[in-house]
Amino acid sequence: MIDFKNVKKAYPNGTMALKGIDLHVDDGEFVFICGHSGAGKSTIIKLLLREERISSGELIVNEYDLSKLSNYKVPQYRRKLGVVFQDFRLFPKKTVYENVAFAMEVIGTPRRDINKRVPSILRTVNLAGKEDSLPNEISGGEQQRVALARALANNPSIIIADEPTGNIDPKMSLEIMQLLLKINKLGKTVIVVTHEKGLVDYYQQRVVSLQNGRIVDDKVGGMYNEKV
């Protein structure tokens, strides 16, 4: 569960990135967050990751009140999240298997559990057989699937995808979206931040539209109004 209540965010330079947004996302929902550059999309991600603190209001993610969350608890909180970035952020000298396993190693997951879980995740994202490949030996779409597998490694309840199709071709974009929908059907909450109208309109999920730091539209089965 994600709950923004009258959340405002001002940066030190005076920029008011969010101007009092109210947004509720239930467990297991699939939500597109859309808007042009400067609308507030990136700020929402930073707040959810607790890279930034809200200036006022209330932000609750599952049992965590992010306005009151102490710094030493942030790593524990982030384990509940899986994040997929536009630029993949893979380790170039680690294999596909090692990139996914690393997310589990850093939190002390036993090797036997890693050896059991990683192959299962790679099958989920259609990467069986690519375990020993390096990132530069696979396509951009496959690299994004590795990033998605890594986001799933620690069984998070929420997946946040930041422009996940921005660096791949249209065919691969559809494949990534199908995987995100598949993951959503497994019970994960999925938030996709994007400006790609074609994808948003095609999948007819809930669409939250931002403009100048405010939510100006929120529809289930909606379409992305590029004028927003």
C-alpha positions as a printed Julia matrix, in Angstrom:
228×3 Matrix{Float64}:
  0.0     0.0     0.0
  1.26    3.45   -0.95
 -0.36    6.59    0.38
  0.59   10.17   -0.47
 -1.43   12.65    1.6
 -1.07   16.3     0.62
  2.61   15.7    -0.13
  4.7    18.71   -1.01
  8.35   18.72   -2.0
 10.5    21.81   -2.24
 14.17   21.62   -3.18
 16.84   23.89   -1.65
 17.0    26.0    -4.82
 13.36   26.95   -4.31
 11.84   24.62   -6.9
  8.46   23.31   -5.73
  8.46   19.9    -7.39
  5.25   18.6    -5.79
  2.48   20.95   -4.78
  0.27   18.86   -2.55
 -0.5    15.51   -4.13
 -2.9    12.87   -2.88
 -2.36    9.41   -4.32
 -3.37    5.99   -3.02
 -2.11    2.75   -4.58
 -3.51   -0.52   -3.28
 -1.52   -3.71   -2.9
 -1.35   -5.52   -6.24
 -2.27   -2.53   -8.4
 -0.62   -1.66  -11.71
 -0.23    2.1   -12.19
  1.28    4.27  -14.91
  2.57    7.65  -13.75
  2.84   10.03  -16.69
  3.79   13.6   -17.42
  6.25   15.71  -19.33
  9.71   16.63  -18.06
  9.42   18.71  -14.89
  5.98   17.37  -14.01
  7.2    15.69  -10.81
  7.62   12.05  -11.89
 11.28   11.78  -10.85
 10.55   13.41   -7.51
  7.89   10.81   -6.76
 10.43    8.06   -7.41
 13.04    9.73   -5.21
 10.53   10.06   -2.4
  9.45    6.43   -2.7
 13.1     5.31   -2.62
 13.7     7.68    0.3
 16.49    9.37   -1.62
 14.64   12.59   -0.72
 12.36   13.47    2.16
  8.96   15.09    1.74
  8.73   18.75    2.76
  5.26   18.38    4.23
  2.31   16.03    4.23
  2.43   12.28    4.82
  3.87    9.41    2.82
  3.19    5.85    3.93
  4.57    2.8     2.11
  3.35   -0.45    3.63
  4.16   -0.12    7.33
  6.76    2.61    6.86
  6.07    6.3     7.48
  8.75    7.8     5.23
  8.53   11.25    6.82
  9.69    9.72   10.1
 11.92    6.89    8.86
 15.39    7.09   10.38
 18.38    6.83    8.05
 19.61    3.55    9.52
 16.29    1.89    8.63
 16.35    3.02    5.0
 18.29   -0.06    3.72
 15.77   -2.34    5.43
 12.9    -0.41    3.86
 14.44   -0.53    0.38
 14.55   -4.31    0.46
 10.77   -4.16    0.05
 11.23   -2.37   -3.27
 12.5    -3.55   -6.64
 13.64   -0.79   -8.97
 14.22   -0.95  -12.73
 16.07    1.99  -14.26
 16.12    3.19  -17.86
 19.91    2.77  -18.11
 19.89   -0.83  -16.78
 22.79   -0.23  -14.3
 24.27   -3.7   -14.74
 27.78   -4.64  -13.7
 29.63   -4.98  -17.03
 32.11   -7.61  -15.81
 29.52   -9.79  -14.07
 27.49  -12.4   -15.91
 23.72  -12.33  -16.1
 23.59  -14.82  -13.22
 26.08  -12.84  -11.14
 24.24   -9.54  -11.68
 21.05  -11.03  -10.29
 22.78  -12.97   -7.52
 24.63   -9.86   -6.34
 21.36   -8.24   -5.17
 20.89  -11.2    -2.83
 24.52  -11.44   -1.75
 24.65   -7.88   -0.42
 21.92   -8.62    2.12
 23.51  -11.87    3.24
 21.24  -14.41    1.53
 22.66  -17.94    1.95
 24.32  -19.33   -1.18
 21.95  -22.3    -1.32
 18.98  -19.92   -1.51
 20.69  -17.85   -4.19
 21.42  -20.96   -6.25
 17.76  -21.96   -6.03
 16.15  -18.58   -6.62
 18.25  -17.02   -9.4
 17.47  -19.69  -12.05
 13.77  -19.42  -11.18
 13.8   -15.64  -11.62
 15.67  -15.89  -14.91
 13.02  -18.29  -16.2
 10.32  -15.82  -15.15
 11.86  -13.09  -17.33
 12.63  -15.46  -20.22
 16.41  -15.48  -19.77
 17.02  -19.18  -19.22
 20.18  -20.09  -21.14
 21.73  -16.62  -20.78
 23.15  -17.18  -17.29
 26.8   -17.05  -18.35
 26.52  -14.12  -20.77
 28.03  -10.74  -20.02
 25.87   -7.62  -20.52
 27.71   -6.63  -23.71
 26.93  -10.04  -25.19
 23.16   -9.65  -25.03
 20.67   -7.22  -26.55
 19.32   -4.07  -24.92
 15.99   -5.76  -24.32
 17.72   -8.69  -22.65
 19.76   -6.32  -20.5
 16.54   -4.69  -19.34
 15.19   -8.13  -18.48
 18.31   -8.76  -16.38
 17.61   -5.47  -14.59
 14.05   -6.64  -14.0
 15.26  -10.01  -12.7
 17.61   -8.23  -10.31
 14.7    -6.07   -9.09
 12.81   -9.28   -8.29
 15.74  -10.99   -6.56
 14.73  -10.23   -2.98
 11.0   -10.83   -3.53
  9.88   -7.2    -3.08
  6.24   -6.28   -2.69
  6.58   -3.22   -4.95
  8.26   -2.88   -8.35
  9.08    0.64   -9.57
 10.06    0.92  -13.23
 11.53    4.27  -14.26
 11.14    4.71  -18.04
 11.84    0.96  -18.46
 11.4     1.08  -22.24
 13.35    4.27  -22.89
 16.49    2.58  -24.25
 15.04   -0.36  -26.16
 13.2    -0.78  -29.45
  9.39   -0.93  -29.73
  9.23   -4.73  -29.98
 11.33   -5.15  -26.84
  9.25   -2.44  -25.15
  6.14   -4.57  -25.55
  7.98   -7.59  -24.18
  9.12   -5.69  -21.09
  5.59   -4.44  -20.49
  4.21   -7.97  -20.82
  6.7    -9.12  -18.19
  5.7    -6.29  -15.86
  2.05   -7.28  -16.25
  2.98  -10.91  -15.59
  4.79   -9.86  -12.42
  1.77   -7.78  -11.4
 -0.44  -10.88  -11.76
  1.88  -12.66   -9.34
  0.68  -10.2    -6.71
  3.29   -7.44   -6.95
  2.38   -3.77   -6.95
  3.84   -2.29  -10.14
  4.42    1.41  -10.79
  5.65    2.38  -14.24
  6.86    5.92  -14.77
  6.82    6.79  -18.46
  6.04    9.39  -21.09
  5.39    6.84  -23.87
  1.81    7.47  -24.9
  1.58    4.43  -27.17
  2.35    1.96  -24.41
  0.08    3.64  -21.88
 -2.86    3.76  -24.28
 -2.34    0.17  -25.41
 -2.38   -1.43  -21.97
 -5.39    0.44  -20.55
 -4.31    0.32  -16.91
 -4.7     2.99  -14.27
 -3.06    6.23  -15.44
 -2.03    9.03  -13.06
 -1.12   12.19  -14.97
  1.09   14.9   -13.48
  1.5    18.51  -14.52
  3.63   21.1   -12.76
  3.77   19.12   -9.53
  0.06   18.33   -9.32
 -2.09   15.32  -10.22
 -4.42   16.51  -12.94
 -5.95   13.18  -13.96
 -6.32    9.7   -12.43
 -8.26    7.13  -14.39
 -8.53    3.36  -14.44
 -8.34    2.15  -18.02
 -7.4     5.67  -18.97
 -5.25    7.1   -21.72
 -2.3     9.43  -21.52
 -3.22   12.94  -22.63
 -0.02   14.32  -24.13
 -1.28   17.85  -23.5
 -0.96   17.17  -19.78
